[in-house]
């Protein structure tokens, strides 16, 4: 199980490092990289969550829960 969590944790870390590079590339050149329009997708997500009202707020809190790191509480589980 530790192998899978380590693998997917590393994969997420790589993707989180690639996202700022693709945003910067898109802003500087106006072209998409890797076939992904990161800025367009992000704006569509923000608009969809903004139109969802309270449910959108709950979704944002739920997504942010996965991206926050816990140190003391996670080691107790």
Backbone bond lengths (Angstrom), bond angles and torsions (degrees), N, CA, C in turn:
res aa  C-N    CA-C-N  psi(-1)  N-CA   C-N-CA  omega(-1)  CA-C   N-CA-C  phi
1 X - - - 1.445 - - 1.531 110.93 -
2 X 1.330 116.52 -37.92 1.472 119.72 178.63 1.522 111.12 -63.65
3 X 1.335 116.40 -31.40 1.462 120.15 178.78 1.527 110.65 -64.52
4 X 1.336 116.19 -44.57 1.465 120.26 -179.73 1.521 111.80 -67.50
5 X 1.315 117.21 -44.00 1.463 118.95 180.00 1.520 110.97 -66.47
6 X 1.322 117.41 -36.34 1.458 120.24 176.47 1.511 112.17 -66.49
7 X 1.337 115.97 -40.35 1.458 120.57 179.29 1.519 111.00 -63.99
8 X 1.337 116.61 -50.89 1.457 119.68 -178.24 1.523 111.73 -69.49
9 X 1.328 117.64 -31.54 1.463 120.37 174.81 1.522 111.13 -64.22
10 X 1.329 116.41 -41.39 1.462 120.46 176.95 1.518 112.37 -67.52
11 X 1.327 116.14 -37.66 1.459 120.45 177.94 1.525 111.38 -64.47
12 X 1.319 116.43 -41.98 1.463 120.48 177.60 1.523 110.48 -65.96
13 X 1.326 117.10 -38.57 1.467 120.59 178.80 1.528 110.87 -63.29
14 X 1.327 116.88 -39.81 1.469 120.12 177.51 1.521 110.60 -65.07
15 X 1.326 116.93 -44.87 1.467 120.27 179.70 1.534 111.10 -63.83
16 X 1.319 117.87 -38.38 1.455 120.74 179.25 1.532 111.14 -69.15
17 X 1.327 117.36 -22.29 1.464 120.26 175.14 1.525 111.21 -83.23
18 X 1.328 117.40 -29.15 1.472 121.19 -178.80 1.523 111.31 -77.12
19 X 1.314 118.02 -32.85 1.467 121.53 -175.70 1.526 112.52 -57.97
20 X 1.340 120.88 -48.37 1.477 118.39 178.40 1.526 113.38 -62.80
21 X 1.325 117.15 -33.32 1.463 120.11 179.05 1.524 109.97 -66.45
22 X 1.334 117.23 -42.05 1.462 119.91 179.69 1.521 111.37 -67.66
23 X 1.334 117.38 -35.46 1.464 120.48 176.90 1.522 110.12 -65.49
24 X 1.314 117.02 -45.60 1.462 120.91 179.32 1.527 110.92 -63.32
25 X 1.328 117.75 -42.68 1.461 121.35 178.26 1.525 110.80 -60.82
26 X 1.328 115.78 -43.50 1.462 120.23 -179.49 1.524 111.47 -65.18
27 X 1.322 116.87 -38.88 1.466 119.97 179.11 1.522 112.13 -69.85
28 X 1.323 117.54 -38.43 1.460 120.88 -176.80 1.526 112.89 -77.49
29 X 1.326 117.59 -38.35 1.453 119.73 -173.80 1.524 113.68 -107.22
30 X 1.307 117.74 -23.64 1.459 121.03 -176.21 1.512 113.10 82.79
31 X 1.321 117.85 1.48 1.468 122.69 179.08 1.519 110.13 -103.39
32 X 1.320 115.46 157.26 1.463 119.52 175.08 1.519 108.69 -89.39
33 X 1.311 115.76 153.27 1.457 121.77 179.15 1.522 108.14 -120.94
34 X 1.289 117.67 143.12 1.466 124.92 -177.53 1.525 111.83 59.12
35 X 1.317 118.18 20.97 1.452 121.10 179.78 1.518 114.14 71.50
36 X 1.336 117.05 16.07 1.461 121.07 -177.96 1.526 109.69 -115.64
37 X 1.310 116.97 126.13 1.461 121.31 173.12 1.524 107.16 -95.13
38 X 1.327 115.97 84.71 1.461 121.81 -173.46 1.520 111.05 -61.62
39 X 1.311 117.39 -45.13 1.460 120.53 -177.06 1.524 110.50 -65.83
40 X 1.326 117.13 -43.13 1.463 120.47 178.17 1.519 112.29 -63.68
41 X 1.335 116.60 -42.19 1.462 120.18 178.42 1.524 111.46 -65.60
42 X 1.335 116.59 -39.99 1.462 120.12 179.44 1.525 110.96 -65.67
43 X 1.327 116.53 -42.40 1.468 119.67 178.61 1.527 111.32 -64.81
44 X 1.331 117.39 -38.22 1.464 120.58 177.19 1.521 110.92 -64.53
45 X 1.338 116.96 -39.26 1.459 120.49 178.31 1.522 111.05 -66.39
46 X 1.331 117.38 -42.78 1.463 120.93 179.34 1.525 110.28 -63.95
47 X 1.328 117.52 -42.42 1.461 120.43 178.26 1.524 111.64 -64.14
48 X 1.331 116.40 -41.40 1.467 119.66 179.82 1.523 111.22 -65.35
49 X 1.324 117.05 -42.17 1.461 119.79 178.96 1.523 111.02 -70.54
50 X 1.325 117.74 -34.04 1.463 121.11 177.85 1.505 112.31 -67.31
51 X 1.314 117.30 -35.37 1.459 121.04 178.70 1.524 112.43 -78.27
52 X 1.332 117.39 -15.48 1.457 120.75 -177.41 1.524 112.32 -82.28
53 X 1.331 118.48 -11.21 1.465 121.43 177.86 1.521 112.71 69.64
54 X 1.321 115.50 -129.73 1.466 120.91 -176.25 1.525 111.66 -65.22
55 X 1.306 117.08 -36.26 1.463 120.75 178.06 1.524 109.87 -63.89
56 X 1.322 117.70 -36.64 1.457 121.56 175.93 1.516 111.74 -64.34
57 X 1.320 116.59 -39.11 1.466 120.73 176.95 1.523 111.03 -63.83
58 X 1.313 116.45 -42.60 1.464 120.44 177.48 1.527 110.30 -62.80
59 X 1.333 117.00 -39.83 1.465 120.93 179.14 1.521 111.07 -64.54
60 X 1.328 117.35 -39.85 1.468 120.65 178.47 1.524 110.31 -64.34
61 X 1.320 117.44 -43.72 1.467 120.74 178.45 1.524 109.83 -62.21
62 X 1.314 117.28 -41.80 1.468 121.66 179.67 1.525 111.21 -63.18
63 X 1.329 117.83 -43.42 1.468 121.34 179.32 1.528 110.29 -67.89
64 X 1.318 117.60 -41.61 1.466 120.63 179.80 1.526 111.72 -64.45
65 X 1.318 116.89 -29.18 1.466 120.68 177.54 1.526 110.38 -60.10
66 X 1.341 117.22 -36.96 1.455 120.15 -178.81 1.518 112.77 -75.20
67 X 1.325 118.12 -23.55 1.458 120.58 -177.93 1.524 113.50 -95.63
68 X 1.311 117.74 -5.23 1.458 119.59 176.94 1.521 109.38 -86.67
69 X 1.294 115.05 146.40 1.458 119.21 178.37 1.517 109.12 -100.74
70 X 1.297 115.40 137.58 1.461 119.73 175.71 1.518 107.49 -117.85
71 X 1.309 114.90 141.55 1.460 118.91 -176.93 1.526 111.44 -109.74
72 X 1.310 116.98 -55.57 1.464 119.46 -174.97 1.529 111.90 -81.64
73 X 1.327 117.99 -41.11 1.448 120.80 -176.59 1.533 111.59 -70.76
74 X 1.315 118.45 -35.59 1.467 121.09 -177.84 1.514 111.58 -70.01
75 X 1.313 118.09 -33.18 1.456 119.91 -178.49 1.520 111.76 -74.76
76 X 1.317 118.39 -18.73 1.465 121.75 179.49 1.518 112.72 -81.42
77 X 1.335 117.69 -17.55 1.471 119.93 -176.10 1.503 112.24 -71.21
